[in-house]
Amino acid sequence: MFDVGRIRADFPILHEAINGHPLAYLDNAASYQHPRTVIEAISRYYEHDHANVHRGVHTLSHRATEAQERGREAARRLLNARSVREIVFTRGTTEAINLVAATLGQSLRPGDEILISHMEHHSNIVPWQLVCERSSARLVVVPINDRGEILLDEYHRLLSERTRLVAMAHVSNALGTVNPVAAIVAAARQRNIPVLLDGAQAVAHQRVDVRALDCDFYAFSGHKMCGPTGIGVLYGREEWLQRLPPYQGGGDMILSVSFSGTVYNELPYRFEAGTPHVAGAVGLGAAIEYLEAVGLERIEHYEAGLLAYATEAIGAVSGVRIIGQAAHKAGVVSFTVDGIHPHDLGTVLDHQGVAIRTGHHCAMPVMERFGLAGTARASFAFYNTTAEIDRLVAALAVARRMLQP
Ligand SMILES: Cc1ncc(COP(=O)(O)O)c(C=O)c1O
């Protein structure tokens, strides 16, 4: 049984009052809230185990190293990666993508192409624009249809002998579309083209198996899955990570340094220069353990129910247009209300304790595709309830009365 009441009791912040109302937190695509186990794991680490990692012979340094590596093993388990050598800690999805862009990007030549989709988050657009500028490679964009789905025929047409990498969202943050990543990867692999999947919006919502997906890189952020900010993961297939040049130079990424040359460390440390975010890795590990205990299959099933309920309830509000109606969606409802600016809507909702995101959601090309400056977006986690969706709908009615001309 999925007992959402019991789950909610694990999240202290869900019991906050906001502007005199109980909080209805429906901004999970931006960042998740944290169960007590994650908060306690981080404070336990600082109270009992903190020191620098890999550097000391003393007990605390060993404890800190072990704590960090437990987080890495949890991330390996979450993704079903073959080895912890394939799990690189980063600051988040953004840095993970930048890491691939900065390293793999060094081999790009004029005329080479990077293939992305029209629904990418800015963090899966701008890093590629930067490397394309430097190398005179070309950024090629796969179009989407009016429901917000990738046009697979176009994808197949645009894949070519010039394509050096396919970089696509697993799940779109702005539309909620779950992309057909298995088909995307299979077509690229036939041509020996590596694939990076941006999993920022996927890992907390469904079981992800990088071996089954057969992708070469997979990126996600801790804070979008009940973990802390400032920590994320780049999964890289070991053969790929072995081939890539170092990302940043500094301590921990080396085996030996002399002025005549430096020998780089083994994987994954070769990509982790400097003192890492140890407490972040600890919190990430605790978040993964929490998600595993709830069960990702059960989370996916429960959230599908929330999405269906919200799509119907929000869609029934007069003047609402839902943006993103893909056949396969995760728990995101992006919408506009006739005659009301999304920011005004968000402000009125906040006064009633309902937290949603408004604006372009760091996906301006998607907004442009739909002829919009922005949308309001409700995004769900497994700790949300249909009662919170009812509160959102009631708050929309208030906003319409107040704001519609
Ligand atoms: C699909 C997607 N990719 C990338 C990111 C960037 O994540 P972060 O800011 O944690 O690096 C986000 C954040 O909203 C996202 O939704």
The ligand as an SDF file (V2000), in Angstrom:
LIG
                    3D

 16 16  0  0  0  0  0  0  0  0999 V2000
   15.5590   18.7740  -17.6780 C   0  0  0  0  0  0  0  0  0  0  0  0
   16.5330   19.5590  -16.8530 C   0  0  0  0  0  0  0  0  0  0  0  0
   17.8250   19.5560  -17.1800 N   0  0  0  0  0  0  0  0  0  0  0  0
   18.7320   20.2140  -16.4610 C   0  0  0  0  0  0  0  0  0  0  0  0
   18.3920   20.9450  -15.3660 C   0  0  0  0  0  0  0  0  0  0  0  0
   19.4440   21.6640  -14.5980 C   0  0  0  0  0  0  0  0  0  0  0  0
   19.5830   21.1130  -13.3260 O   0  0  0  0  0  0  0  0  0  0  0  0
   20.5350   21.7970  -12.2430 P   0  0  0  0  0  0  0  0  0  0  0  0
   20.1450   23.2440  -12.1830 O   0  0  0  0  0  0  0  0  0  0  0  0
   20.2400   21.0540  -10.9920 O   0  0  0  0  0  0  0  0  0  0  0  0
   21.9370   21.6030  -12.7040 O   0  0  0  0  0  0  0  0  0  0  0  0
   17.0530   21.0120  -14.9940 C   0  0  0  0  0  0  0  0  0  0  0  0
   16.6220   21.8630  -13.8590 C   0  0  0  0  0  0  0  0  0  0  0  0
   15.4990   22.3240  -13.8120 O   0  0  0  0  0  0  0  0  0  0  0  0
   16.1010   20.2790  -15.7400 C   0  0  0  0  0  0  0  0  0  0  0  0
   14.8030   20.2930  -15.4100 O   0  0  0  0  0  0  0  0  0  0  0  0
  1  2  1  0
  2  3  1  0
  2 15  2  0
  3  4  2  0
  4  5  1  0
  5  6  1  0
  5 12  2  0
  6  7  1  0
  7  8  1  0
  8  9  2  0
  8 10  1  0
  8 11  1  0
 12 13  1  0
 12 15  1  0
 13 14  2  0
 15 16  1  0
M  END
$$$$
